[in-house]
């Protein structure tokens, strides 16, 4: 299976500052290089990662220009696996327009992400008029908006998508769903309510023409199996048409729960019943179209 991984991070702690890593353990609080990502792939498990999309890593705001320059350099390097990059930006400010007009003109840049699931982002941030205007601006520039927000606030993203119909919105990590709750075969009443709410929001997002879903982000803290992961993946594949789902790993964050190869093999197993063309679309062809990759 040829693969385009639409969500890969790297960071060098000797040269860049990532404040959010201060609260993380040794799995993540280290330098991760593009070569580490390539080294984590198996050569004999039925897949080949053709290229990846670099996703910003929520660096300190003053680091953004340097991160953007790094992203462009990696994408331009023929020996690097990155085929495109989505950069960070503060979409709550009027100054975002000039910022993204400059950076968005670079062919390496494919979109923008502002992390909205962190404590510093108040609920409803993406519904503010300035934010919506900037989402529309991304569409005008041919850039995607990476929707990364708390699972209970997925209804906000429905509103954003309706208010900005000309902008492609890529839902990160299936809405950052709780994999442990979704993995329960016999959920409690409270867990069932959580499952049902997530499924409803996924169905609403899946009906919108301009929303694409990244199948990724399952970081269960409990013991997991391919079957328990499938309880989330299958919801996403049912909610979104075959041309509106893309594979992603969320490397290296997924290492909290599993290796890249384990996630890749689980996804191959979960999707083995799909039509061959739909499976190829999920793993590579949709990503090529959504991100304008070669």
C-alpha positions in Angstrom: 0.0 0.0 0.0 1.4 3.4 -1.0 0.9 5.9 1.8 0.9 9.7 2.2 1.0 10.5 5.9 -0.9 13.8 6.4 0.2 14.6 10.0 3.8 14.3 11.0 5.8 16.5 13.5 9.5 17.0 14.1 11.2 19.2 16.5 14.8 20.0 17.7 14.9 21.0 21.3 18.4 22.4 21.0 17.2 25.1 18.6 13.5 25.6 19.1 11.2 26.2 22.2 8.0 24.2 22.6 6.5 25.3 26.0 3.9 22.5 26.0 6.6 19.8 26.2 7.5 21.0 29.7 4.7 18.9 31.1 5.5 15.8 29.0 7.5 12.7 29.8 10.6 11.3 28.1 8.7 9.8 25.2 8.0 13.2 23.7 10.4 15.5 25.5 13.4 14.9 23.2 14.5 15.9 19.7 12.6 14.1 16.9 14.2 14.4 13.4 12.9 13.4 10.0 15.3 10.5 10.0 13.7 9.2 13.1 10.3 9.1 11.4 11.7 7.2 8.4 13.5 4.8 10.8 10.2 3.9 12.5 8.8 2.4 9.3 8.9 -1.3 8.5 10.0 -2.5 5.1 8.1 -5.8 5.1 4.6 -5.1 6.4 2.9 -4.3 3.1 3.2 -0.5 3.0 5.5 2.2 1.7 5.3 5.9 2.9 5.8 7.9 -0.2 5.7 11.3 1.5 4.3 13.2 4.5 2.8 16.5 5.4 4.6 18.5 8.1 2.2 19.9 10.7 3.2 22.8 12.9 4.2 21.8 16.5 2.8 24.6 18.6 6.1 26.3 19.1 6.4 29.5 21.2 4.8 32.4 19.1 8.1 34.1 18.5 9.5 30.9 16.9 6.9 30.8 14.2 8.9 32.5 11.4 11.8 30.2 12.1 9.5 27.2 12.1 8.0 28.3 8.8 11.4 28.7 7.3 12.4 25.2 8.5 9.2 23.8 7.1 9.9 25.3 3.6 13.5 24.0 3.7 12.4 20.5 4.5 9.7 20.4 1.8 12.2 21.8 -0.7 14.9 19.2 0.2 14.5 16.3 -2.3 16.0 13.9 0.3 13.4 14.8 2.9 10.1 12.9 3.1 7.9 16.1 3.4 5.8 17.0 0.4 4.0 20.0 2.0 3.6 21.8 5.2 0.9 23.4 7.3 2.1 26.2 9.5 0.9 27.9 12.7 -0.8 31.2 12.9 -2.9 33.3 15.2 -6.2 33.6 13.4 -7.8 35.7 16.1 -5.9 38.8 14.9 -6.3 41.2 11.9 -2.6 40.9 11.3 -3.0 37.3 10.3 -4.1 38.4 6.8 -0.7 40.0 5.9 1.1 37.1 7.6 -0.6 34.4 5.6 -0.6 36.4 2.4 3.2 36.3 2.6 3.7 32.7 3.7 0.8 31.3 1.8 2.5 32.5 -1.5 5.2 29.9 -1.0 4.4 26.6 -2.8 5.6 24.5 0.1 2.8 25.9 2.4 -0.5 24.0 2.1 -2.5 25.2 5.1 -2.6 26.6 8.6 -3.3 25.1 12.0 -4.1 26.9 15.2 -4.3 24.6 18.2 -7.6 25.1 19.9 -7.7 22.1 22.3 -5.2 23.6 24.8 -6.3 25.4 28.0 -5.1 28.8 26.7 -7.8 28.6 23.9 -11.1 29.5 25.3 -14.2 27.7 24.0 -15.8 29.3 21.0 -12.6 30.9 19.7 -13.1 29.7 16.2 -16.6 31.3 16.1 -15.3 34.8 16.6 -15.9 37.1 13.5 -12.2 37.7 13.0 -11.4 34.0 13.2 -14.1 33.2 10.6 -12.8 36.0 8.3 -9.4 34.5 8.4 -10.7 31.0 7.7 -12.4 32.4 4.6 -9.1 34.1 3.7 -7.4 30.7 3.7 -9.9 29.5 1.1 -9.2 32.5 -1.1 -5.5 31.6 -1.0 -6.2 28.0 -1.8 -5.0 26.9 1.7 -6.6 24.4 4.0 -7.7 25.1 7.6 -6.6 22.3 10.0 -9.4 22.0 12.6 -7.9 20.9 15.9 -10.3 21.5 18.8 -11.7 19.7 21.8 -14.0 16.8 21.1 -17.1 18.3 22.9 -16.7 21.5 20.7 -17.0 19.7 17.4 -20.3 21.4 16.8 -18.4 24.7 16.6 -16.5 23.3 13.6 -19.8 22.5 11.9 -20.6 26.2 12.2 -17.2 27.2 10.9 -17.5 24.9 7.9 -21.0 26.3 7.0 -19.8 29.9 7.4 -16.7 29.3 5.3 -17.9 27.0 2.4 -15.1 27.9 0.1 -12.4 26.8 2.5 -11.4 23.1 2.9 -11.4 22.2 6.6 -9.4 19.2 7.7 -10.7 17.7 10.9 -7.6 16.6 13.0 -7.6 13.2 14.6 -11.2 12.4 14.2 -12.1 15.2 16.6 -9.6 14.2 19.2 -11.9 11.5 20.4 -11.2 9.6 23.6 -9.9 6.2 22.3 -10.4 4.5 25.6 -14.1 5.4 25.8 -14.7 4.6 22.2 -12.8 1.3 22.5 -15.2 0.0 25.2 -17.2 -2.9 23.9 -19.6 -2.6 26.9 -19.7 1.1 27.8 -21.3 2.5 30.9 -24.2 4.9 30.5 -21.9 7.9 30.7 -19.5 6.4 28.2 -22.4 5.6 25.9 -23.6 9.2 26.0 -20.0 10.3 25.0 -19.9 7.8 22.2 -23.3 8.9 20.9 -22.5 12.6 21.0 -19.3 12.1 19.1 -21.0 10.0 16.5 -23.6 12.7 16.0 -21.0 15.4 15.5 -19.0 13.2 13.1 -22.1 12.6 11.0 -22.9 16.3 10.9 -19.3 17.1 9.7 -19.3 14.3 7.3 -22.3 15.7 5.4 -20.5 19.0 4.7 -18.8 19.2 1.3 -15.8 21.1 2.5 -14.8 19.0 5.5 -12.2 16.2 5.3 -11.4 13.9 8.2 -7.9 12.7 9.3 -8.1 9.2 10.5 -5.5 9.4 13.3 -5.0 10.5 16.8 -6.0 7.4 18.8 -3.7 7.4 21.8 -5.4 5.0 24.2 -4.0 4.8 27.7 -5.5 1.4 28.3 -4.4 -1.8 26.6 -5.6 -1.7 23.0 -6.3 -4.1 20.2 -7.0 -3.7 16.5 -10.6 -4.3 17.3 -10.8 -1.6 19.9 -9.2 0.9 17.6 -11.6 -0.1 14.8 -14.6 1.1 16.9 -13.4 4.7 16.3 -12.0 4.3 12.8 -15.1 2.7 11.5 -17.2 5.6 12.8 -15.1 8.0 10.8 -15.2 5.9 7.7 -18.9 5.6 7.9 -19.5 9.3 8.6 -17.4 10.6 5.7 -17.5 9.6 2.0 -14.6 7.7 0.6 -13.1 10.8 -1.0 -13.1 12.8 2.3 -10.9 10.7 4.5 -7.1 10.8 4.7 -4.6 8.7 6.6 -2.4 10.2 9.3 -0.1 9.0 12.1 0.3 12.0 14.4 4.0 11.0 14.7 5.8 11.2 17.1 2.8 11.9 19.5 1.4 8.4 18.7 4.4 6.9 20.5 2.6 7.5 23.7 0.5 4.5 22.9 2.0 2.7 20.0 4.7 2.7 17.3 4.1 4.0 13.8 4.4 0.5 12.5 1.8 -0.8 14.9 -0.7 2.0 13.9 0.0 1.3 10.2 -0.5 -2.4 10.5 -3.7 -1.9 12.5 -5.0 0.5 9.8 -4.2 -2.0 7.1 -6.1 -4.7 9.0 -9.1 -2.4 9.8 -9.5 -1.3 6.2 -8.9 -4.6 4.4 -12.6 -5.0 3.6 -12.8 -1.6 1.8 -13.1 -1.4 -2.0 -9.5 -1.3 -3.4 -10.0 2.2 -4.9 -11.5 3.6 -1.7 -8.6 2.1 0.3 -6.0 3.7 -2.1 -7.9 7.0 -1.8 -7.7 6.9 2.0 -4.0 6.0 2.2 -2.7 8.4 -0.5 -4.9 9.7 -3.3 -7.2 11.9 -1.2 -4.2 13.5 0.5 -2.6 14.2 -2.9 -5.7 16.2 -3.9 -6.5 17.9 -0.6 -2.9 19.2 -0.1 -2.0 19.7 -3.7 0.9 17.3 -3.5 3.0 16.1 -6.5 
